[in-house]
């Protein structure tokens, strides 16, 4: 029998299983060591990092917008303010119950079912519900998956000044133009941070919200504007632009004693935003003539009583022919200004050297920035005498070859009103930081003296004659003397002077004896009547009457009581005049002006005003008058006014005949019933 032999295993092959086992063991030991080290790294060395990641998955941090500071008027009324609102966003993929979500949106937001459905069933990943909502809607969506709220600050304009270039605007949170941009650093504030807890599904847990860093509201800017005066100016200008079909216009009201701007309005017929009151120079026409007369008197080269021969109403010098609308012959420099004679002023101005004329106009602020704190102010054009032609002196005397902005002309007339001091316009009264501390305060600043008080006072008297018996009679009041000057100039376009296009202006101050207000009015390219005395002066009158009738406007009524006059009749000339017709450019006579439907206070039959005495006054009998006429009468007498009811006055408190001091408040009681008229005088 054959014996089977056992195969031999070589020593090398016998050692292989043991080596493999050692390799596998080493591998697992190394892998385990790596895992241990990695776990050690995650838990010990990076524990805080991963803890933060986990925590962030369970909470959401959002920025909380700060309330932008308010822009206020001089009395603290808000012109621009911030209002907290909520935006609502929907993430359709997160919604579990669409019917419930739609119902909640309808109930909480007041939107229609179809609007809610379009948002909830949108294919977009994230969709906002149109509009913004009350902050209370946030509670309505707490715990509702897929519906998120976001706090926003909306800019509101309680006084209706939205979109005005003067205030500026916010576009996507960025301040653009006006006060908003100039004081953005003060107004903007600092945003805060808010953290809300989330569950595993990413839903906000009700009641688990913390304010990590509260927002800091912005500071405030108080302007010199008076909300009531601003509204009066807007309505008066807007109505006259519509009535005359003008392309636009400007209206500025300033306190000449301080330079404070009480109203500044620029409107365009096409409703485009504009601030032409500070950045649109134009040739002023005859409104420059009082400045020329001041220059003549101040340099001692003329007197108001000097006689000027205007001949047949035309005069040619150095190839330039100047026209009046009719021949006047000989009259004084004062009368030349009163009737706005182009020939008279052009001849008189020849007594001034170009340097003297330039210097005087420069002193009045022409050709320089006024300093109004708004971006984009223009400085107009007043060329150096070295660049004048042989016709320039004549052109300057009648308001051509010189460009001014409305604010420049307003401040120049303020200097005529206040005794000869050119004031810097003040638009910002006070700036406060977020803590309420005053960081800036507007104070009156005299830029320079333009002329002596005696010279200015004499010219001011001539400007009273302009209103009472000259080219500005449509600005005359029966209760107070008003001073002013009209102006009409041709409108300049791209290719030169435009045919039948004019700027019509009037600048007046009130009351003439102790001016508290300067009112500047300009209409751009009115159709039909275009003389400043015909279309701009009535706006001045309506503005003044409305300011007098309004409660709380910035007038010193005690001082007004000392300057009022009897009003048994309309103003009459202080002396007999010659048969002069108004001078100017264009038609020989001012075209008729349509009735004034926009005047805030229709002129009633002349009502005798109470005669002021030193100290105490008697309350007039106002029974049977309309409430507005009675208000105007009391204001003219120097009283403050409160009233209840509308229609016919049935009495006053204190009653008629009672003794009261200037500045006291008289309450008018009016009845809407016409029976109230029977209780009064016939």
Residue pairs with C-beta under 8 A, 6 or more apart in sequence:
42 50
57 198
58 197
58 198
58 199
59 195
59 196
59 197
59 198
60 195
60 196
60 198
60 204
61 193
61 194
61 195
61 212
62 150
62 151
62 193
62 194
62 196
63 191
63 192
63 193
63 194
64 151
64 191
64 192
64 193
64 194
64 211
64 214
64 215
65 151
65 152
65 153
65 191
65 215
66 153
66 188
66 189
66 190
66 191
66 192
66 215
66 216
66 217
66 218
67 82
67 84
67 153
67 189
67 215
67 217
67 218
68 82
68 153
68 155
68 170
68 187
68 188
68 189
68 217
68 218
69 82
69 186
69 187
69 188
69 189
69 217
69 218
69 219
69 220
69 221
69 434
70 78
70 79
70 80
70 81
70 82
70 220
70 221
71 78
71 79
71 80
71 81
71 167
71 179
71 180
71 187
71 220
71 221
71 222
71 223
72 78
72 79
72 220
72 221
72 222
72 223
73 79
73 159
73 222
73 223
73 225
73 226
73 227
73 230
74 222
74 223
74 224
74 225
74 226
74 260
74 262
74 429
74 554
75 226
75 227
75 552
76 222
77 158
77 159
77 227
78 158
78 159
79 157
79 158
79 159
79 161
79 167
79 223
79 225
79 227
80 155
80 156
80 157
80 161
80 167
80 179
80 180
81 155
81 156
81 157
81 158
82 153
82 154
82 155
82 156
82 217
83 153
83 154
83 155
83 156
84 135
84 151
84 152
84 153
84 154
85 132
85 133
85 134
85 135
85 151
85 152
85 153
85 154
86 132
86 133
86 134
86 135
86 137
86 138
86 149
86 150
86 151
86 152
87 128
87 129
87 132
87 133
87 149
87 150
87 152
88 105
88 109
88 128
88 129
88 133
88 137
88 141
88 147
88 148
88 149
88 150
89 126
89 127
89 128
89 129
89 147
89 148
89 149
89 150
90 101
90 105
90 119
90 120
90 122
90 126
90 127
90 128
90 129
90 146
90 147
90 148
91 125
91 126
91 146
91 147
91 148
92 119
92 120
92 121
92 122
92 123
92 124
92 125
92 127
92 146
93 125
93 146
94 145
94 146
94 201
94 202
94 203
95 101
95 120
95 145
95 146
95 147
96 145
96 146
98 120
98 121
100 144
101 116
101 120
101 144
101 146
101 147
102 113
102 116
102 117
102 120
103 116
104 140
104 141
104 144
104 147
105 111
105 115
105 116
105 119
105 120
105 129
105 147
106 112
106 113
106 116
107 140
108 137
108 140
108 141
109 116
109 129
109 133
109 137
111 129
115 129
115 130
119 127
119 129
120 146
132 152
132 154
135 151
137 149
138 149
138 151
141 147
141 148
141 149
142 204
142 206
142 207
143 203
143 204
143 205
143 206
144 203
145 201
145 202
145 203
148 204
155 169
155 170
157 167
159 227
159 230
159 231
160 231
161 167
161 230
163 169
163 273
164 178
164 273
165 177
165 178
165 266
165 273
165 274
165 275
166 178
166 179
166 264
166 266
166 275
166 374
167 178
167 179
167 180
168 175
168 176
168 177
168 178
168 179
168 180
168 181
168 182
169 175
169 176
169 177
169 178
169 180
170 176
170 180
175 181
175 184
175 187
175 188
177 375
178 275
178 374
178 375
179 221
179 223
179 374
179 428
180 187
181 375
182 373
182 374
182 375
183 221
183 428
183 431
186 218
186 219
186 220
186 221
186 431
186 433
186 439
187 218
187 219
187 220
187 221
188 218
189 215
189 216
189 217
189 218
189 219
189 434
190 215
190 216
191 215
192 211
192 212
192 213
192 214
192 215
192 216
193 211
193 212
193 213
194 209
194 210
194 211
194 212
195 209
195 210
195 212
196 204
196 205
196 208
196 209
196 210
197 204
197 205
197 208
197 209
198 204
198 205
199 205
216 434
217 434
218 434
219 431
219 432
219 433
219 434
219 439
220 431
220 432
221 428
221 430
221 431
222 428
222 429
222 430
222 431
222 432
223 261
223 427
223 428
223 429
224 260
224 261
224 262
224 426
224 427
224 428
224 429
224 442
225 261
225 262
225 263
225 264
225 427
226 262
226 263
226 553
226 554
228 547
228 550
228 551
228 552
228 553
229 253
229 262
229 263
229 547
229 550
229 553
229 554
230 262
230 263
230 264
230 265
232 263
232 543
232 546
232 547
232 550
232 600
233 251
233 252
233 253
233 263
233 264
233 265
233 543
234 251
234 265
234 267
235 598
235 600
236 251
236 539
236 542
236 543
236 546
236 598
236 600
237 249
237 250
237 251
237 265
237 267
237 521
237 539
238 267
239 597
239 598
240 246
240 249
240 523
240 535
240 538
240 539
240 598
241 248
241 249
241 267
241 269
241 523
242 269
242 598
243 594
243 596
243 597
243 598
244 523
244 526
244 527
244 528
244 529
244 535
245 269
245 526
245 527
245 528
246 269
246 504
246 523
246 524
246 525
246 526
246 527
246 535
247 268
247 269
247 270
247 524
247 525
248 266
248 267
248 268
248 269
248 274
248 276
248 523
248 524
248 525
249 266
249 267
249 521
249 522
249 523
249 524
250 265
250 266
250 267
250 276
250 277
250 280
250 406
250 520
250 521
250 522
251 263
251 264
251 265
251 519
251 520
251 521
251 522
251 539
251 543
252 261
252 263
252 264
252 265
252 277
252 406
252 407
252 410
252 518
252 519
252 520
253 261
253 262
253 263
253 264
253 517
253 518
253 519
253 520
253 543
253 547
254 260
254 261
254 262
254 410
254 411
254 414
254 425
254 517
254 518
254 520
255 262
255 516
255 517
255 518
255 554
256 413
256 414
256 415
256 417
256 418
256 423
256 509
256 515
256 516
256 517
256 518
257 418
257 444
257 515
257 516
258 423
258 426
258 444
259 411
259 414
259 423
259 424
259 425
259 426
259 444
259 445
260 425
260 426
260 429
260 442
260 444
261 372
261 425
261 426
261 427
262 517
262 554
264 277
264 278
264 407
264 427
265 277
266 274
266 275
266 276
266 277
267 274
268 274
274 280
275 374
275 376
276 406
276 524
277 405
277 406
277 407
278 370
278 372
278 374
278 376
278 377
278 378
278 405
278 406
278 407
279 376
279 377
279 378
279 405
280 378
280 405
280 406
281 378
281 380
281 381
281 403
281 404
281 405
282 403
282 404
282 489
282 491
282 492
282 503
282 522
283 399
283 400
283 401
283 402
283 403
283 404
283 489
283 490
283 492
283 503
284 399
284 402
284 404
284 409
284 487
284 489
284 505
285 398
285 399
285 400
285 487
285 488
285 489
285 503
285 505
285 532
285 585
286 340
286 342
286 398
286 399
286 471
286 485
286 486
286 487
286 488
286 489
286 532
286 584
287 399
287 409
287 413
287 485
287 486
287 487
287 505
287 506
287 507
287 532
288 361
288 396
288 397
288 398
288 399
288 402
288 404
288 487
289 337
289 340
289 345
289 397
289 398
289 399
289 485
290 337
290 413
290 416
290 459
290 462
290 463
290 485
291 360
291 361
291 364
291 366
291 412
292 345
292 348
292 349
292 357
292 360
292 396
292 397
293 302
293 304
293 333
293 337
293 345
293 348
293 459
293 462
294 360
294 364
294 416
294 450
294 451
294 455
294 456
294 459
295 352
295 356
295 357
295 360
295 361
296 302
296 333
296 348
296 349
296 351
296 352
297 303
297 304
297 451
297 455
297 458
297 459
298 360
298 451
298 452
298 455
299 352
299 356
299 360
301 351
301 352
302 333
302 348
302 351
303 333
304 332
304 333
304 334
304 458
304 459
304 462
305 332
305 333
305 334
306 332
306 333
306 348
307 330
307 331
307 332
308 330
308 331
308 332
308 333
308 336
308 341
308 343
308 344
308 347
308 348
309 329
309 330
309 347
310 324
310 327
310 328
310 329
310 330
310 331
310 336
310 341
310 343
310 344
310 347
311 327
311 329
311 343
312 327
313 323
313 324
313 325
313 326
313 327
313 328
313 343
314 321
314 322
314 323
314 324
314 343
315 321
315 322
315 343
315 346
315 347
316 322
317 346
317 350
317 390
317 391
317 394
318 389
318 390
318 391
318 394
319 390
319 391
320 391
320 394
320 395
322 342
322 343
322 346
322 394
322 398
323 342
323 343
323 585
324 341
324 342
324 343
324 344
324 583
325 581
325 582
325 583
325 584
325 585
325 587
325 588
325 589
326 580
326 581
326 583
326 588
328 339
328 341
328 343
328 344
328 578
328 580
328 583
331 339
331 341
331 344
331 578
331 580
333 344
333 348
334 462
334 465
335 341
335 344
335 577
335 578
335 580
336 344
336 345
336 348
337 344
337 345
337 459
337 462
337 463
337 466
337 485
338 462
338 465
338 466
338 469
338 470
338 471
339 470
339 471
339 580
339 581
339 582
339 583
340 466
340 470
340 471
340 485
340 486
340 582
340 583
340 584
341 583
342 398
342 583
342 584
342 585
344 583
345 397
345 398
346 394
346 397
346 398
348 397
349 357
349 393
349 394
349 396
349 397
350 393
350 394
352 360
352 393
354 385
354 388
354 392
354 393
355 385
357 385
357 393
357 396
357 397
358 382
358 384
358 385
360 450
361 367
361 382
361 396
361 402
362 368
362 382
363 422
363 448
363 450
363 451
364 412
364 415
364 422
364 450
365 408
365 411
365 412
365 415
365 422
365 447
366 380
366 382
366 402
366 404
366 408
366 412
367 379
367 380
367 381
367 382
367 402
368 379
369 377
369 379
370 377
370 405
370 407
370 408
370 411
370 424
370 425
371 424
371 425
371 447
372 407
372 425
372 427
373 427
373 428
374 427
377 405
377 407
378 405
379 405
379 408
380 402
380 403
380 404
380 405
380 408
381 402
381 403
382 402
382 403
383 392
383 401
383 402
385 392
388 401
391 401
392 401
395 401
395 402
396 402
399 487
399 489
400 489
404 412
406 520
406 522
407 425
409 505
409 507
409 520
410 425
410 507
410 518
410 520
411 422
411 423
411 424
411 425
412 422
413 485
413 507
413 509
413 518
413 520
414 422
414 423
414 509
414 518
415 421
415 422
415 423
415 450
415 451
415 456
416 456
416 459
416 460
416 463
416 483
416 509
417 460
417 483
417 509
417 515
417 518
418 515
419 453
419 456
419 457
420 449
420 450
420 451
420 452
420 453
420 455
420 456
421 446
421 447
421 448
421 449
421 450
422 446
422 447
422 448
422 449
422 450
423 444
423 445
423 446
423 447
424 444
424 445
424 446
424 447
426 442
426 443
426 444
426 445
427 442
428 440
428 442
429 441
429 442
430 438
430 440
430 441
430 442
431 438
431 439
431 440
431 441
432 438
432 439
433 439
450 456
460 483
460 512
461 483
463 483
463 484
463 485
463 512
464 481
464 482
464 483
464 512
465 573
465 574
466 472
466 483
466 484
466 485
466 486
467 473
467 475
467 476
467 481
467 482
467 483
467 484
467 508
467 512
467 537
467 571
468 476
468 481
468 571
468 572
468 573
468 574
469 571
469 572
469 573
469 574
469 577
470 582
471 485
471 486
471 531
471 532
471 533
471 582
471 583
471 584
472 484
472 485
472 486
472 506
472 508
472 533
472 537
473 533
473 537
473 571
474 533
474 534
474 537
474 538
474 541
474 593
475 482
475 484
475 506
475 508
475 537
475 538
475 540
475 541
475 544
476 482
476 541
476 570
476 571
477 510
477 541
477 544
477 545
477 571
478 567
478 569
478 570
478 571
478 606
478 609
479 564
479 565
479 567
479 609
479 632
479 636
480 510
480 511
480 512
480 560
480 563
480 564
480 565
480 636
481 511
481 512
481 513
481 563
481 565
481 571
482 508
482 509
482 510
482 511
482 512
482 540
482 541
482 544
483 508
483 509
483 510
483 512
483 515
484 506
484 507
484 508
484 509
484 537
484 540
485 506
485 507
485 508
486 504
486 505
486 506
486 531
486 532
486 533
486 536
486 537
487 503
487 504
487 505
487 506
487 507
487 532
488 502
488 503
488 504
488 505
488 530
488 531
488 532
488 584
488 585
488 586
489 502
489 503
489 505
489 585
490 497
490 498
490 501
490 502
490 503
490 585
491 497
491 498
491 501
491 502
491 503
491 524
491 525
492 498
493 501
498 525
501 525
502 525
502 526
502 530
502 585
502 586
503 522
503 523
503 524
503 525
504 522
504 523
504 526
504 530
504 531
504 532
504 534
504 535
504 536
505 520
505 521
505 522
505 523
505 532
505 536
506 520
506 521
506 532
506 533
506 536
506 537
506 539
506 540
507 518
507 519
507 520
507 521
508 518
508 519
508 537
508 540
508 544
509 515
509 517
509 518
509 519
510 516
510 517
510 519
510 544
511 560
511 563
511 564
513 563
514 559
514 562
514 563
516 555
516 556
516 559
516 560
517 544
517 547
517 555
519 540
519 543
519 544
521 536
521 537
521 539
521 540
521 543
522 536
523 535
523 536
523 539
526 535
528 591
528 594
529 535
529 590
529 591
529 592
529 593
530 586
530 591
531 582
531 584
531 586
531 590
531 591
533 582
533 590
534 590
534 591
534 593
535 593
538 593
538 596
538 599
541 599
542 596
542 598
542 599
542 600
542 601
545 599
545 600
545 601
545 632
546 600
546 601
547 553
547 555
548 555
548 632
548 635
548 636
549 600
549 601
549 628
549 631
549 632
549 635
551 640
551 641
551 642
555 635
557 635
557 638
557 639
557 640
557 662
557 663
558 638
558 662
558 663
560 635
560 636
560 638
561 612
561 617
561 637
561 638
561 639
561 662
561 663
562 612
562 638
562 662
564 609
564 612
564 636
564 637
564 638
565 609
566 608
566 609
566 611
567 606
567 607
567 608
567 609
567 636
568 606
568 608
569 606
570 606
581 588
581 589
582 589
582 590
584 590
601 628
601 629
601 632
604 625
604 626
604 629
607 625
607 629
607 633
609 620
609 633
609 636
609 637
610 617
610 618
610 620
610 633
610 637
612 637
612 638
612 662
615 661
615 662
616 659
616 660
616 661
617 637
617 638
617 639
617 659
617 660
617 661
617 662
618 656
618 657
618 658
618 659
618 660
619 639
619 652
619 654
619 655
619 656
619 657
619 658
619 659
619 660
619 666
620 633
620 634
620 637
620 656
621 656
621 657
621 680
621 681
622 630
622 633
622 634
622 649
622 652
622 656
622 668
623 649
623 650
623 651
623 656
623 679
623 680
623 681
624 648
624 649
624 676
624 677
624 679
624 680
624 681
624 682
625 633
625 648
625 649
625 680
626 647
626 648
626 649
627 643
627 645
627 646
627 647
627 648
627 649
627 668
627 670
630 643
630 649
630 652
630 668
630 670
631 641
631 643
631 668
634 641
634 666
634 668
635 641
638 662
638 663
639 660
639 662
639 663
639 664
639 665
639 666
640 663
640 664
640 665
640 666
641 665
641 666
641 667
641 668
642 665
642 666
642 667
642 668
643 667
643 668
643 669
643 670
644 667
644 668
644 669
644 670
645 669
645 670
645 671
645 672
646 670
646 672
647 670
647 671
647 672
647 673
647 674
647 676
648 670
648 671
648 673
648 674
648 676
648 677
648 680
649 668
649 669
649 670
649 676
649 680
650 669
650 670
650 671
650 676
650 679
650 680
651 669
651 679
652 666
652 667
652 668
652 669
653 666
653 667
653 669
654 660
654 666
660 666
670 676
